[in-house]
Amino acid sequence: MAATRKNQITAPGQVLYLAFELGGDRWKLAFTIGQGQAPRFRSVPAREVEVLEVEIAKAKRRFGLPADARVVSCYEAGRDGFWLHRYLVKQGVENSIVDSSSIEVNRRKRRAKSDGLDAAKLLSMLVRFHSGETKVWSVVRVPEAAAEDQRQLHRELLDLKDQRTSLGNTIQGLLASQGLAVPMVDEHFAKHLEALRLWDGSAVPGELQARLLRAWERWRFVDRQIKDLEAERKKRIRRSQTPHVDQVRRLLEMRGIGLNGAWLLVFELFAWRQIRNRRQLGGLVGLVPTPYQSGDSQREQGISKAGNRHVRKIMIELAWGWLRWQPDSALSQWFERRFGCGNKRARKIGIVALARKLLIALWRYLEQGELPQGAKLCAWQPKVNGRKGEPAPELALSA
C-alpha cells in the first residue's frame, strides 16, 4: 500500500518537498513527496552546502524521483538571514522564507517541541502551501543583496545609540547608588566626577571612580563611532547621485522630517519594496487594526505590530513632529478635530492613526509627487550641513 500511495503522489508532480530547521551547529532536514508520505529526516552540519546537495540527491533516489525533479523548500526567517535562500535559488530550488510568527501552533498550555517536530510541521505546511493554501503562512519578501547591504549603516547606527544609552544609564545608576547624579553623560564627565562629593563631603571611592571612568571610556568610544557614521551619512546625502539618496533628499524637503526619519524610511521601505496599495503599506509596518469578533462580542485589539519595528517606531516619532512643524496641514487638523480635546490616552491612540496616514501620504509623495495637503516644504541643505534651518525633531527622540 505504501508503494502504491507513493507512486500515485509522485507521478503527477514529480516534486520533492524540503523543510529546514536551522540550528547553530546542525540543520534538521525533512523530505517528502506529498501528503500521505512519511517524512525522511536527515541531520547535516550547519552551513555545509556540499553535504546538503548530497542529501537532496539521496532523497530524490529514495523517493524514486528523477535527478532533475523539481525541489520546493522552506525555512523560518531568523539568524541565518537570506544567504541560504539566495544559494538555493541559484541551485534551482524554489525556496520560501516563512515569517515565524505566522506559523500555526497548538494552543495547549504545554506541547511537545523538538527540531524534528518543527521540521515535520513546516514540511506539512509547505505541501499545503504549494497545493493552493496560500493563507497557511506569511512569506518574507527577500531583498536584493545590494538593498540589504544598504541597510547596514542606519541599523548599526541604531544599535550604537542603544549601546550609548545603556552605558549612560549604567553610569547614572552607579552614581545614584551613592546619592549622586550628573545632568548628562558627555565628554566632560571626568571633570564632573572629580567635583562630585558624597553626603559626608568625601570624594567618590577609588574603585567606584575607576569603574565609572572605564564605563565612560566605553561610552566615548561608542559616541565617536556614532558621530563617524552620522558624518558618513551626511556625506552621502550631499554627494550621492543614486535614486535612493534622491528620495532621502525629497523627504528632507518636508518640514518636520529629519535625517534619521528620511534615511530610515527610504532604505528600510521605499528603496526596494514594490508597494501595491495603502493596505499593504500599513501591513508592512504593523500599523493595521486587529479586530476581534466572536458571536455578540466585538472589540478592537490595537495595531498588529507585525511589521518592520524600525519604521513603526520612527513613524510614531514623525507623527508627533508633524503636529508641531506642520500644524496647518490637513493631517494635523484632522488629528486636532478627532483627538485634540481628548485625554492623554486618546491622543496616544490618535497618534498611531496619524502615523499610518502620514506614512501613506509620504509614499504617495515619493511615488506620485502628490504633496500632502497643506504641507510646507523647506530646503534640505541646512538640515545636512548643520546651519540654521528646519530642525529635525526625531533626532533628539531617536538619540
N, C-alpha and C positions, 0 to 999 in steps of 0.2 A: 504493500500500500504506500509506503514512504517513497519508493522509487517512482511509482506512478504519479503521486502528487507532485514530486519534484519535476518530472518531465512535463506535466500539464502546465506548471507555472513558468518553467524556463522557456518553453517553445515560443510563446507569443512575443516576449520582450527581450530575452537574452540580456538581462540586466543583472549586474552584481551590485548589491547594496552594501555599503560600508559605513559604520559609525565609529568614531574615535572617542575614547575617554582619555583626555590628555593629562598626564601627571608630570611631576618634575623629573623623575628618573625613568619611569616606564609608561608606555602607551598601551591601553587596552583596545584591541580591535575586535569588532563584531561584524561578521559577514552573513548574508543571507541572499536568497534569490526571490523572496516574496513571502506573502502570508502563508502560514501553514508549514514553512520550512524552519526547522530548529536552527538557531544561530550557531555559527562556527566562531569560537573565541580564540584569540591569539594575543600574546603579550610580547611587545618588542621594546628595545631600548629607545628612550626618547630622542627625537631628532635624527635618528638613523634612517634616512630616507631610502638607502640601498636595501636595508632589511625590509622596509615597508613594501618596496616594489616586489621583492621575492614573495612576501606573504600574499600580496594581491594575485600574483601569478599562480601560487599554490591554491588559493581559494577558487580561482576560475577552473582549474583542473578538478578540484574536489567536487564542484557542483556541475561539472560537465559542460562548461561554457567554452566557447572558442577564445583564443588568445586575444582577439580584437573585440571582445564583448564590451558593451557599454558599462562604465563604472560610475555609480552615483554615491556620493559620500556626504557626511556632515560632521560637524563638531561644534561644541559650545564656545561662544566668544569668551575670551579670558586672557590670561597672561601671555599665551603664545602668539597672540595678535593675528596678523594677516599673512605672515610669510608662508605658512603651510598651505593656505588657500591658493596663493599665487603659484606655489610649486605644483600642487595637484592640478590646477587648471592648465598649466604648461604641459603636464603629462597626459592631458586629455580627459581628466576626471571631472565630472560635473559635481562640484562641491558647493555646499551651503554652510554658512556660519550662522548659528542659531543664537538668538537672544536667550540667555539662561532664564531670565525671569518670565519668559513666555511659555516655558515647558510645564505641562500639566503634571501635578503630583497628587498622590493620595492624601486626603485631608485628615487621616487619622493622627492621633497625638504622637504615636510612635510608629515608625515604618522602617523596614529593613533598607539599608543603603550600602552599596559596595560598588566598586568600579565595574564589575561585571553586570550588576543590575542596572546601573546607569547606562552602560553601553547598549544593553538589550532594550531598554526603554527608548533610547534615541533611535535605535535601529527600527523598531516597530513604528515609531512616528515618522521616520524617513520614508518607509514604504507607504504609509498613509498619505504623506505629503505629495509624493510623486504619483499617487493614484488619483489625485484630484482634490484632496482635503487641504486646500491652500491656507485655511484658517487654523490649522493644527498648531502652528507656532509662528513666531516673527523672525524673519530672515534679516540679518545685518547687512547693510549696504557697505561694500568694501571699497575704500578709496583707492585711487591710483597711488603708486609708490611715491611719486613726486608730491602729490597732495598731502599724503601722510607725513612726509618729511617736512613740509612747510608748517606743520602744526607744532614742531618741536620747540621753536623759540618761545611762543607765548605759554605753552604748557610748562616749560622749565621755569619761566618767569613766575607763573602761579605757584609752583612748588616752592621756589625760593622765597617768595613772600610769606608763604605759610611757615617755612622754617624760621624766617626772621621774626615773625610774630610769636612763634613758640619760644624762641630764645629770649625775646624781650619779656614774655610772661614769666619765664623761669627766673630771670634776674629780678623782676619785680616781686616774685613770690619769695625769693630768698631774703630780700630786703624787708618784706612785710613780716617775716618770722622774727625780726629783731625790732619791730616797731618803726621801720624806716620806709621811705619812699622817695622816688625821683619823679619829676614831671613826665619824663620820657627817656627812653634809652637812645642815645645818639653818639656822635663822635666825641663828645666831651664828657662821657660818663666817668672816665677815670678821675677827672678833676672833681666831679660831683661826689664821687665815692670818698675821696680824701677829706672832703669837707663835712661828711655825714658824722653825726655823733649819736651814740646810744642814749637811753633815758638818763643815765648817770653821768653823761658828758664824756664818756670814753670813746675811743675810735672803734671802728668795726674790727672784730677779731681777725687776727692774721690769716688763719686758714680759710675763713669765710671770704675774706677780702681777696685771697688768691683764687678761690673758686669763682668768685664774681668776675674777676679780670679775665680768667680763661673763657668763661661764657661770653664775656663782652668781645673777646678776640674772635670767637666763632661768629658772633653777630656782625662784627665789622667785615669779616671775610664774605659772608653771605650778602651783606649790604653792597659791597663792592661788585660782586657778581650781578646783582640786580641792576645797579647803575650801568654796568657794561652792556647788559642785554637791552636795557631801555635806550642806550645810546645807539646800539646797532639797529634797533627797530626804527628810531627816528631817521637814521641814515638811509635805510631802505625806503622809507616813505618819501623822503626828499628826492632820491636819485633813481629809484627803480622805475622802469617803464613797462612793467608787466601789467596785464589786465587786472589781476587780483589787487595789486597795490593801488591801481587807479580806483578800484571800488572803495578801498580804505579812504583815499583822499575825498571821494564823493561823500562818504558818510561823515567825515570830519567837517565838511562844509555845513553840516546841520548843527544848529545851536543846541547845546546840551549833550553832545556826543563827543567824547574824548578819545585818546589814543587806545586805551585798553578796550573800550567797547567796540570801536570801529575795527580794530585789528582782529579781535576775537570773533566777531560776527562774520567777518569775511572768511577767515581761514578755517573756522570750525563749521561753517554752514554754507555761505553763499558761493564760495570759490569753487566747490567741486560737486555740490548736490544739484540735481535737476528736480526742482520742486514743481509739482503739478498744480497744487491749489492750496488755499489757506488752511484747510483741514489737515492736510499732510504736514504743512509747516508747523502748525501747533502741536501735532503729534510728535514731530522730531525733537521738540524742545520739552515735551511733557506738560505743556500748558493747555491741556484739554480737560473738560469736566468728566467725572466718573459717576454718573447717576446710579442709584440703587433702587430697584423696584421688585417687590415680592408681594403679590396679592394686593391688599389695600395699603401696604407700607411703601412709601416713596420718600427718598431723601437724596441729597447731594453729598458725595463723599469728598469733595475737593478735587484739585487737579491730580492728574495721574502720576506726575513726576517720573515718567518712564523714559524721558528723552535725554538729550545732552545736558548734563548738570552745569557745565561751564556756561553755556549760552543762557540757560534758565536763570542762573544767578546774576549774570551781568544784565539781563533784560529787566529784572526787578530793580536793580540799581539805576538803570537808564530811565525807567518809568518814573521813579522819584525825581530824577534830574530833569526829566521832560516837563514835569509840573512847574518846576522852578524857572527853567530857562525858555520854555515855550508856553507861557500862560495864555496867550491869545489863540493858540491852535485849537482846532475842533476837538482833538483828543482830550486836551486839558479841560476844555469847557464841558465835555461830556462827563468827565470824572467829577467835576465840581457839582454838576447838576445831580448826578446819581449818588455820589458818596461824600460830597463836601460837607453836608450837615450831619453826617453820621458820626458814630463814636470811633474810637481807635481801632476796634476790631473790624468794623465795617470798612474803614479806609484801607486796612491791610488786605482785606478781601478784594476791594476795588482795585488796588494797585496791581494785583495779579491779572485781573481782566484788562487793565490798561496796558500791561506789559505784552499781552498777546496781541492786542490791537496795534500797538506800536511796532511789534515785530513784523506783522503783516504789512503795515504801512512802509516800513523800511525796505522790505522785499520788493514791493511794488515800485518804490523809488529807484532801486537799483536795476530792476528788470525792465520796467516800462517808462522810467523817467517821470513817474507821477509823484509830484511833491505832496507830502501830507498837507491837508487843507489848513491854512493859517500858519504853517510853519515858517520860520525865518532862517535864512542862510547867513553864513559868515565865511571869511577866508580861513583856509585850513593851515596856512603857513605859520601864523602866530602860535597855534597850538603845538606845532612841532618844534619851532625854533625857541620857544620859551619866552617870547616877548609878550608884552601886554596885549591881551586879546580875549577871546572867549575861553573861560575856564573849562576844565574837564571835570565835572563833578564826580564821576565814578572813579577817578584816580584815587582820591582820598579814601573812598569806601572800599576799594579793592586792595589798597595797600595794607 
